[in-house]
């Protein structure tokens, strides 16, 4: 009885907590934009020393990481309208891999993009949201690795036949050689606010699933403790998909 009451209390408290987080995230993003603007202005100056340029790049990178976390908070705590356009998944994943290489910071980790497509794959998506979702998985993969390891991001096309019709899907796979996900946590990893990281927000994977669902796709994963994990986005390849906002 006591445990049941505790769970109910937590569920009742979450909406108010998320609303407070939403308001805080809005307040933080404005000064972040100013900091990034100043860093960009300094980087455009030609007389910076190599050390000064490295410092400004660090500022831009760290601001970008904070801004991504703020977008996660906004995505979880508020219904957000997507900005859709036809986008190349090949180019999008290439950008994610390039961004992630800056996060490694001399660690013995290799990030590889395996493009297994025979032609470019285009999808009508909000590229910023989908890029954030893939980047989130790649950063999680990096964090799961202690010491030497590898993160592989693969893009391929899957064709299935059903009732004499062909259905095409894009598969985005993010695999790592990290620590894996303990069995007791696997049912909860997509829950908002659930985290096992001391500094984690517990929002990343919840936002990832919400983004993929908004495109009519799904996300699945496999994991072995001590061996690594693989997350897979399955996204339908169709010409038009116009959800006005994210589903609850």
C-alpha positions as protocol buffer text, in pm:
chain_id: "A"
residue {
  index: 1
  type: UNK
  ca { x: 0 y: 0 z: 0 }
}
residue {
  index: 2
  type: UNK
  ca { x: 280 y: 240 z: 90 }
}
residue {
  index: 3
  type: UNK
  ca { x: 465 y: 177 z: -235 }
}
residue {
  index: 4
  type: UNK
  ca { x: 146 y: 230 z: -435 }
}
residue {
  index: 5
  type: UNK
  ca { x: 87 y: 567 z: -270 }
}
residue {
  index: 6
  type: UNK
  ca { x: 446 y: 671 z: -341 }
}
residue {
  index: 7
  type: UNK
  ca { x: 408 y: 595 z: -710 }
}
residue {
  index: 8
  type: UNK
  ca { x: 79 y: 784 z: -729 }
}
residue {
  index: 9
  type: UNK
  ca { x: 234 y: 1086 z: -557 }
}
residue {
  index: 10
  type: UNK
  ca { x: 521 y: 1086 z: -806 }
}
residue {
  index: 11
  type: UNK
  ca { x: 283 y: 1074 z: -1103 }
}
residue {
  index: 12
  type: UNK
  ca { x: 80 y: 1364 z: -964 }
}
residue {
  index: 13
  type: UNK
  ca { x: 394 y: 1571 z: -903 }
}
residue {
  index: 14
  type: UNK
  ca { x: 546 y: 1519 z: -1249 }
}
residue {
  index: 15
  type: UNK
  ca { x: 321 y: 1764 z: -1446 }
}
residue {
  index: 16
  type: UNK
  ca { x: 399 y: 2053 z: -1208 }
}
residue {
  index: 17
  type: UNK
  ca { x: 767 y: 1962 z: -1210 }
}
residue {
  index: 18
  type: UNK
  ca { x: 778 y: 1951 z: -1590 }
}
residue {
  index: 19
  type: UNK
  ca { x: 601 y: 2287 z: -1616 }
}
residue {
  index: 20
  type: UNK
  ca { x: 864 y: 2444 z: -1389 }
}
residue {
  index: 21
  type: UNK
  ca { x: 1137 y: 2290 z: -1602 }
}
residue {
  index: 22
  type: UNK
  ca { x: 970 y: 2430 z: -1916 }
}
residue {
  index: 23
  type: UNK
  ca { x: 976 y: 2784 z: -1773 }
}
residue {
  index: 24
  type: UNK
  ca { x: 1339 y: 2754 z: -1663 }
}
residue {
  index: 25
  type: UNK
  ca { x: 1447 y: 2621 z: -2003 }
}
residue {
  index: 26
  type: UNK
  ca { x: 1291 y: 2923 z: -2175 }
}
residue {
  index: 27
  type: UNK
  ca { x: 1481 y: 3159 z: -1945 }
}
residue {
  index: 28
  type: UNK
  ca { x: 1814 y: 2984 z: -2007 }
}
residue {
  index: 29
  type: UNK
  ca { x: 1798 y: 2974 z: -2387 }
}
residue {
  index: 30
  type: UNK
  ca { x: 1802 y: 3353 z: -2430 }
}
residue {
  index: 31
  type: UNK
  ca { x: 2140 y: 3413 z: -2260 }
}
residue {
  index: 32
  type: UNK
  ca { x: 2276 y: 3105 z: -2437 }
}
residue {
  index: 33
  type: UNK
  ca { x: 2198 y: 3266 z: -2772 }
}
residue {
  index: 34
  type: UNK
  ca { x: 2386 y: 3579 z: -2661 }
}
residue {
  index: 35
  type: UNK
  ca { x: 2692 y: 3378 z: -2552 }
}
residue {
  index: 36
  type: UNK
  ca { x: 2697 y: 3191 z: -2883 }
}
residue {
  index: 37
  type: UNK
  ca { x: 2665 y: 3519 z: -3072 }
}
residue {
  index: 38
  type: UNK
  ca { x: 2967 y: 3664 z: -2892 }
}
residue {
  index: 39
  type: UNK
  ca { x: 3172 y: 3350 z: -2960 }
}
residue {
  index: 40
  type: UNK
  ca { x: 3075 y: 3361 z: -3329 }
}
residue {
  index: 41
  type: UNK
  ca { x: 3177 y: 3728 z: -3348 }
}
residue {
  index: 42
  type: UNK
  ca { x: 3519 y: 3655 z: -3200 }
}
residue {
  index: 43
  type: UNK
  ca { x: 3574 y: 3360 z: -3433 }
}
residue {
  index: 44
  type: UNK
  ca { x: 3512 y: 3585 z: -3734 }
}
residue {
  index: 45
  type: UNK
  ca { x: 3802 y: 3806 z: -3632 }
}
residue {
  index: 46
  type: UNK
  ca { x: 4120 y: 3721 z: -3816 }
}
residue {
  index: 47
  type: UNK
  ca { x: 4366 y: 3828 z: -3545 }
}
residue {
  index: 48
  type: UNK
  ca { x: 4286 y: 3554 z: -3291 }
}
residue {
  index: 49
  type: UNK
  ca { x: 4573 y: 3337 z: -3175 }
}
residue {
  index: 50
  type: UNK
  ca { x: 4548 y: 2961 z: -3209 }
}
residue {
  index: 51
  type: UNK
  ca { x: 4484 y: 2929 z: -2836 }
}
residue {
  index: 52
  type: UNK
  ca { x: 4213 y: 3196 z: -2839 }
}
residue {
  index: 53
  type: UNK
  ca { x: 4041 y: 3030 z: -3133 }
}
residue {
  index: 54
  type: UNK
  ca { x: 4045 y: 2694 z: -2951 }
}
residue {
  index: 55
  type: UNK
  ca { x: 3888 y: 2860 z: -2646 }
}
residue {
  index: 56
  type: UNK
  ca { x: 3610 y: 3012 z: -2855 }
}
residue {
  index: 57
  type: UNK
  ca { x: 3545 y: 2676 z: -3023 }
}
residue {
  index: 58
  type: UNK
  ca { x: 3512 y: 2520 z: -2677 }
}
residue {
  index: 59
  type: UNK
  ca { x: 3260 y: 2790 z: -2581 }
}
residue {
  index: 60
  type: UNK
  ca { x: 3055 y: 2727 z: -2896 }
}
residue {
  index: 61
  type: UNK
  ca { x: 3064 y: 2350 z: -2847 }
}
residue {
  index: 62
  type: UNK
  ca { x: 2959 y: 2364 z: -2482 }
}
residue {
  index: 63
  type: UNK
  ca { x: 2684 y: 2617 z: -2553 }
}
residue {
  index: 64
  type: UNK
  ca { x: 2559 y: 2385 z: -2826 }
}
residue {
  index: 65
  type: UNK
  ca { x: 2544 y: 2094 z: -2582 }
}
residue {
  index: 66
  type: UNK
  ca { x: 2350 y: 2300 z: -2327 }
}
residue {
  index: 67
  type: UNK
  ca { x: 2114 y: 2427 z: -2596 }
}
residue {
  index: 68
  type: UNK
  ca { x: 2040 y: 2070 z: -2704 }
}
residue {
  index: 69
  type: UNK
  ca { x: 1950 y: 1981 z: -2344 }
}
residue {
  index: 70
  type: UNK
  ca { x: 1723 y: 2283 z: -2326 }
}
residue {
  index: 71
  type: UNK
  ca { x: 1545 y: 2172 z: -2644 }
}
residue {
  index: 72
  type: UNK
  ca { x: 1497 y: 1830 z: -2484 }
}
residue {
  index: 73
  type: UNK
  ca { x: 1331 y: 1996 z: -2185 }
}
residue {
  index: 74
  type: UNK
  ca { x: 1104 y: 2199 z: -2410 }
}
residue {
  index: 75
  type: UNK
  ca { x: 1015 y: 1896 z: -2620 }
}
residue {
  index: 76
  type: UNK
  ca { x: 914 y: 1689 z: -2317 }
}
residue {
  index: 77
  type: UNK
  ca { x: 727 y: 1961 z: -2129 }
}
residue {
  index: 78
  type: UNK
  ca { x: 541 y: 2129 z: -2414 }
}
residue {
  index: 79
  type: UNK
  ca { x: 377 y: 2035 z: -2744 }
}
residue {
  index: 80
  type: UNK
  ca { x: 602 y: 2165 z: -3018 }
}
residue {
  index: 81
  type: UNK
  ca { x: 521 y: 2237 z: -3381 }
}
residue {
  index: 82
  type: UNK
  ca { x: 759 y: 2079 z: -3629 }
}
residue {
  index: 83
  type: UNK
  ca { x: 920 y: 2263 z: -3920 }
}
residue {
  index: 84
  type: UNK
  ca { x: 913 y: 2006 z: -4200 }
}
residue {
  index: 85
  type: UNK
  ca { x: 1112 y: 1999 z: -4521 }
}
residue {
  index: 86
  type: UNK
  ca { x: 1250 y: 1739 z: -4757 }
}
residue {
  index: 87
  type: UNK
  ca { x: 1585 y: 1635 z: -4611 }
}
residue {
  index: 88
  type: UNK
  ca { x: 1866 y: 1400 z: -4704 }
}
residue {
  index: 89
  type: UNK
  ca { x: 1917 y: 1142 z: -4428 }
}
residue {
  index: 90
  type: UNK
  ca { x: 2266 y: 1073 z: -4564 }
}
residue {
  index: 91
  type: UNK
  ca { x: 2371 y: 1435 z: -4517 }
}
residue {
  index: 92
  type: UNK
  ca { x: 2195 y: 1460 z: -4180 }
}
residue {
  index: 93
  type: UNK
  ca { x: 2378 y: 1162 z: -4032 }
}
residue {
  index: 94
  type: UNK
  ca { x: 2706 y: 1283 z: -4179 }
}
residue {
  index: 95
  type: UNK
  ca { x: 2662 y: 1611 z: -3988 }
}
residue {
  index: 96
  type: UNK
  ca { x: 2585 y: 1424 z: -3667 }
}
residue {
  index: 97
  type: UNK
  ca { x: 2901 y: 1214 z: -3694 }
}
residue {
  index: 98
  type: UNK
  ca { x: 3113 y: 1522 z: -3759 }
}
residue {
  index: 99
  type: UNK
  ca { x: 2963 y: 1697 z: -3457 }
}
residue {
  index: 100
  type: UNK
  ca { x: 3019 y: 1394 z: -3236 }
}
residue {
  index: 101
  type: UNK
  ca { x: 3388 y: 1371 z: -3325 }
}
residue {
  index: 102
  type: UNK
  ca { x: 3443 y: 1701 z: -3142 }
}
residue {
  index: 103
  type: UNK
  ca { x: 3297 y: 1554 z: -2823 }
}
residue {
  index: 104
  type: UNK
  ca { x: 3545 y: 1266 z: -2802 }
}
residue {
  index: 105
  type: UNK
  ca { x: 3825 y: 1508 z: -2704 }
}
residue {
  index: 106
  type: UNK
  ca { x: 4129 y: 1284 z: -2752 }
}
residue {
  index: 107
  type: UNK
  ca { x: 3961 y: 975 z: -2606 }
}
residue {
  index: 108
  type: UNK
  ca { x: 4048 y: 642 z: -2778 }
}
residue {
  index: 109
  type: UNK
  ca { x: 3703 y: 612 z: -2935 }
}
residue {
  index: 110
  type: UNK
  ca { x: 3633 y: 572 z: -3306 }
}
residue {
  index: 111
  type: UNK
  ca { x: 3311 y: 698 z: -3462 }
}
residue {
  index: 112
  type: UNK
  ca { x: 3222 y: 556 z: -3802 }
}
residue {
  index: 113
  type: UNK
  ca { x: 2939 y: 633 z: -4043 }
}
residue {
  index: 114
  type: UNK
  ca { x: 2847 y: 335 z: -4259 }
}
residue {
  index: 115
  type: UNK
  ca { x: 2632 y: 449 z: -4550 }
}
residue {
  index: 116
  type: UNK
  ca { x: 2480 y: 125 z: -4680 }
}
residue {
  index: 117
  type: UNK
  ca { x: 2238 y: 296 z: -4919 }
}
residue {
  index: 118
  type: UNK
  ca { x: 2265 y: 268 z: -5296 }
}
residue {
  index: 119
  type: UNK
  ca { x: 2114 y: 614 z: -5348 }
}
residue {
  index: 120
  type: UNK
  ca { x: 2036 y: 914 z: -5124 }
}
residue {
  index: 121
  type: UNK
  ca { x: 1739 y: 869 z: -4890 }
}
residue {
  index: 122
  type: UNK
  ca { x: 1506 y: 1167 z: -4855 }
}
residue {
  index: 123
  type: UNK
  ca { x: 1242 y: 1209 z: -4588 }
}
residue {
  index: 124
  type: UNK
  ca { x: 997 y: 1488 z: -4512 }
}
residue {
  index: 125
  type: UNK
  ca { x: 1111 y: 1574 z: -4156 }
}
residue {
  index: 126
  type: UNK
  ca { x: 1215 y: 1851 z: -3925 }
}
residue {
  index: 127
  type: UNK
  ca { x: 1591 y: 1804 z: -3974 }
}
residue {
  index: 128
  type: UNK
  ca { x: 1684 y: 1983 z: -3651 }
}
residue {
  index: 129
  type: UNK
  ca { x: 1465 y: 1754 z: -3440 }
}
residue {
  index: 130
  type: UNK
  ca { x: 1577 y: 1436 z: -3614 }
}
residue {
  index: 131
  type: UNK
  ca { x: 1941 y: 1543 z: -3601 }
}
residue {
  index: 132
  type: UNK
  ca { x: 1905 y: 1603 z: -3225 }
}
residue {
  index: 133
  type: UNK
  ca { x: 1754 y: 1257 z: -3182 }
}
residue {
  index: 134
  type: UNK
  ca { x: 2038 y: 1080 z: -3365 }
}
residue {
  index: 135
  type: UNK
  ca { x: 2301 y: 1294 z: -3191 }
}
residue {
  index: 136
  type: UNK
  ca { x: 2148 y: 1210 z: -2855 }
}
residue {
  index: 137
  type: UNK
  ca { x: 2194 y: 838 z: -2921 }
}
residue {
  index: 138
  type: UNK
  ca { x: 2551 y: 890 z: -3044 }
}
residue {
  index: 139
  type: UNK
  ca { x: 2643 y: 1093 z: -2734 }
}
residue {
  index: 140
  type: UNK
  ca { x: 2487 y: 827 z: -2510 }
}
residue {
  index: 141
  type: UNK
  ca { x: 2692 y: 566 z: -2694 }
}
residue {
  index: 142
  type: UNK
  ca { x: 3012 y: 764 z: -2636 }
}
residue {
  index: 143
  type: UNK
  ca { x: 2932 y: 806 z: -2266 }
}
residue {
  index: 144
  type: UNK
  ca { x: 2877 y: 431 z: -2228 }
}
residue {
  index: 145
  type: UNK
  ca { x: 3235 y: 354 z: -2330 }
}
residue {
  index: 146
  type: UNK
  ca { x: 3513 y: 350 z: -2075 }
}
residue {
  index: 147
  type: UNK
  ca { x: 3855 y: 345 z: -2235 }
}
residue {
  index: 148
  type: UNK
  ca { x: 3889 y: 230 z: -2594 }
}
residue {
  index: 149
  type: UNK
  ca { x: 3583 y: 163 z: -2805 }
}
residue {
  index: 150
  type: UNK
  ca { x: 3382 y: 220 z: -3119 }
}
residue {
  index: 151
  type: UNK
  ca { x: 3055 y: 384 z: -3213 }
}
residue {
  index: 152
  type: UNK
  ca { x: 2903 y: 292 z: -3549 }
}
residue {
  index: 153
  type: UNK
  ca { x: 2618 y: 480 z: -3715 }
}
residue {
  index: 154
  type: UNK
  ca { x: 2468 y: 297 z: -4011 }
}
residue {
  index: 155
  type: UNK
  ca { x: 2204 y: 408 z: -4259 }
}
residue {
  index: 156
  type: UNK
  ca { x: 2031 y: 158 z: -4483 }
}
residue {
  index: 157
  type: UNK
  ca { x: 1705 y: 104 z: -4667 }
}
residue {
  index: 158
  type: UNK
  ca { x: 1468 y: -180 z: -4584 }
}
residue {
  index: 159
  type: UNK
  ca { x: 1200 y: -298 z: -4828 }
}
residue {
  index: 160
  type: UNK
  ca { x: 914 y: -520 z: -4715 }
}
residue {
  index: 161
  type: UNK
  ca { x: 640 y: -680 z: -4925 }
}
residue {
  index: 162
  type: UNK
  ca { x: 286 y: -690 z: -4784 }
}
residue {
  index: 163
  type: UNK
  ca { x: -31 y: -778 z: -4976 }
}
residue {
  index: 164
  type: UNK
  ca { x: 144 y: -728 z: -5310 }
}
residue {
  index: 165
  type: UNK
  ca { x: 266 y: -382 z: -5205 }
}
residue {
  index: 166
  type: UNK
  ca { x: 620 y: -272 z: -5130 }
}
residue {
  index: 167
  type: UNK
  ca { x: 691 y: -58 z: -4825 }
}
residue {
  index: 168
  type: UNK
  ca { x: 1023 y: 119 z: -4790 }
}
residue {
  index: 169
  type: UNK
  ca { x: 1180 y: 219 z: -4460 }
}
residue {
  index: 170
  type: UNK
  ca { x: 1498 y: 395 z: -4359 }
}
residue {
  index: 171
  type: UNK
  ca { x: 1690 y: 225 z: -4081 }
}
residue {
  index: 172
  type: UNK
  ca { x: 1926 y: 434 z: -3870 }
}
residue {
  index: 173
  type: UNK
  ca { x: 2134 y: 216 z: -3639 }
}
residue {
  index: 174
  type: UNK
  ca { x: 2358 y: 346 z: -3360 }
}
residue {
  index: 175
  type: UNK
  ca { x: 2570 y: 75 z: -3200 }
}
residue {
  index: 176
  type: UNK
  ca { x: 2852 y: 91 z: -2946 }
}
residue {
  index: 177
  type: UNK
  ca { x: 3099 y: -129 z: -2762 }
}
residue {
  index: 178
  type: UNK
  ca { x: 3011 y: 21 z: -2425 }
}
residue {
  index: 179
  type: UNK
  ca { x: 2891 y: -111 z: -2092 }
}
residue {
  index: 180
  type: UNK
  ca { x: 2541 y: -207 z: -2203 }
}
residue {
  index: 181
  type: UNK
  ca { x: 2211 y: -146 z: -2023 }
}
residue {
  index: 182
  type: UNK
  ca { x: 2136 y: -341 z: -1704 }
}
residue {
  index: 183
  type: UNK
  ca { x: 1828 y: -563 z: -1730 }
}
residue {
  index: 184
  type: UNK
  ca { x: 1648 y: -384 z: -1447 }
}
residue {
  index: 185
  type: UNK
  ca { x: 1666 y: -50 z: -1633 }
}
residue {
  index: 186
  type: UNK
  ca { x: 1555 y: -157 z: -1978 }
}
residue {
  index: 187
  type: UNK
  ca { x: 1182 y: -111 z: -1924 }
}
residue {
  index: 188
  type: UNK
  ca { x: 1229 y: 244 z: -1801 }
}
residue {
  index: 189
  type: UNK
  ca { x: 1491 y: 400 z: -2028 }
}
residue {
  index: 190
  type: UNK
  ca { x: 1228 y: 588 z: -2233 }
}
residue {
  index: 191
  type: UNK
  ca { x: 1049 y: 729 z: -1928 }
}
residue {
  index: 192
  type: UNK
  ca { x: 1080 y: 1107 z: -1880 }
}
residue {
  index: 193
  type: UNK
  ca { x: 1301 y: 1196 z: -1581 }
}
residue {
  index: 194
  type: UNK
  ca { x: 1441 y: 843 z: -1545 }
}
residue {
  index: 195
  type: UNK
  ca { x: 1821 y: 846 z: -1540 }
}
residue {
  index: 196
  type: UNK
  ca { x: 2109 y: 652 z: -1389 }
}
residue {
  index: 197
  type: UNK
  ca { x: 2362 y: 927 z: -1456 }
}
residue {
  index: 198
  type: UNK
  ca { x: 2463 y: 1158 z: -1168 }
}
residue {
  index: 199
  type: UNK
  ca { x: 2427 y: 1463 z: -1395 }
}
residue {
  index: 200
  type: UNK
  ca { x: 2162 y: 1325 z: -1630 }
}
residue {
  index: 201
  type: UNK
  ca { x: 1825 y: 1488 z: -1697 }
}
residue {
  index: 202
  type: UNK
  ca { x: 1639 y: 1170 z: -1784 }
}
residue {
  index: 203
  type: UNK
  ca { x: 1489 y: 1340 z: -2088 }
}
residue {
  index: 204
  type: UNK
  ca { x: 1709 y: 1241 z: -2380 }
}
residue {
  index: 205
  type: UNK
  ca { x: 1562 y: 904 z: -2474 }
}
residue {
  index: 206
  type: UNK
  ca { x: 1208 y: 1020 z: -2400 }
}
residue {
  index: 207
  type: UNK
  ca { x: 1255 y: 1297 z: -2657 }
}
residue {
  index: 208
  type: UNK
  ca { x: 1414 y: 1055 z: -2904 }
}
residue {
  index: 209
  type: UNK
  ca { x: 1113 y: 822 z: -2891 }
}
residue {
  index: 210
  type: UNK
  ca { x: 871 y: 1112 z: -2919 }
}
residue {
  index: 211
  type: UNK
  ca { x: 1051 y: 1245 z: -3227 }
}
residue {
  index: 212
  type: UNK
  ca { x: 1062 y: 909 z: -3403 }
}
residue {
  index: 213
  type: UNK
  ca { x: 694 y: 846 z: -3325 }
}
residue {
  index: 214
  type: UNK
  ca { x: 604 y: 1184 z: -3476 }
}
residue {
  index: 215
  type: UNK
  ca { x: 735 y: 1061 z: -3812 }
}
residue {
  index: 216
  type: UNK
  ca { x: 530 y: 741 z: -3797 }
}
residue {
  index: 217
  type: UNK
  ca { x: 841 y: 543 z: -3705 }
}
residue {
  index: 218
  type: UNK
  ca { x: 951 y: 335 z: -3412 }
}
residue {
  index: 219
  type: UNK
  ca { x: 1262 y: 281 z: -3204 }
}
residue {
  index: 220
  type: UNK
  ca { x: 1397 y: -47 z: -3071 }
}
residue {
  index: 221
  type: UNK
  ca { x: 1715 y: -156 z: -2899 }
}
residue {
  index: 222
  type: UNK
  ca { x: 1925 y: -455 z: -2804 }
}
residue {
  index: 223
  type: UNK
  ca { x: 2185 y: -456 z: -2532 }
}
residue {
  index: 224
  type: UNK
  ca { x: 2429 y: -691 z: -2364 }
}
residue {
  index: 225
  type: UNK
  ca { x: 2586 y: -594 z: -2035 }
}
residue {
  index: 226
  type: UNK
  ca { x: 2958 y: -552 z: -2085 }
}
residue {
  index: 227
  type: UNK
  ca { x: 2928 y: -586 z: -2464 }
}
residue {
  index: 228
  type: UNK
  ca { x: 2740 y: -278 z: -2584 }
}
residue {
  index: 229
  type: UNK
  ca { x: 2405 y: -163 z: -2721 }
}
residue {
  index: 230
  type: UNK
  ca { x: 2235 y: -102 z: -3053 }
}
residue {
  index: 231
  type: UNK
  ca { x: 1946 y: 141 z: -3107 }
}
residue {
  index: 232
  type: UNK
  ca { x: 1750 y: 134 z: -3433 }
}
residue {
  index: 233
  type: UNK
  ca { x: 1520 y: 396 z: -3581 }
}
residue {
  index: 234
  type: UNK
  ca { x: 1275 y: 259 z: -3837 }
}
residue {
  index: 235
  type: UNK
  ca { x: 1128 y: 546 z: -4040 }
}
residue {
  index: 236
  type: UNK
  ca { x: 874 y: 504 z: -4323 }
}
residue {
  index: 237
  type: UNK
  ca { x: 998 y: 649 z: -4651 }
}
residue {
  index: 238
  type: UNK
  ca { x: 701 y: 831 z: -4794 }
}
residue {
  index: 239
  type: UNK
  ca { x: 682 y: 1159 z: -4975 }
}
residue {
  index: 240
  type: UNK
  ca { x: 456 y: 1350 z: -4737 }
}
residue {
  index: 241
  type: UNK
  ca { x: 412 y: 1318 z: -4362 }
}
residue {
  index: 242
  type: UNK
  ca { x: 268 y: 1628 z: -4199 }
}
residue {
  index: 243
  type: UNK
  ca { x: 190 y: 1584 z: -3831 }
}
residue {
  index: 244
  type: UNK
  ca { x: 129 y: 1937 z: -3703 }
}
residue {
  index: 245
  type: UNK
  ca { x: 267 y: 1861 z: -3363 }
}
residue {
  index: 246
  type: UNK
  ca { x: 418 y: 1588 z: -3155 }
}
residue {
  index: 247
  type: UNK
  ca { x: 191 y: 1322 z: -3012 }
}
residue {
  index: 248
  type: UNK
  ca { x: 144 y: 1299 z: -2637 }
}
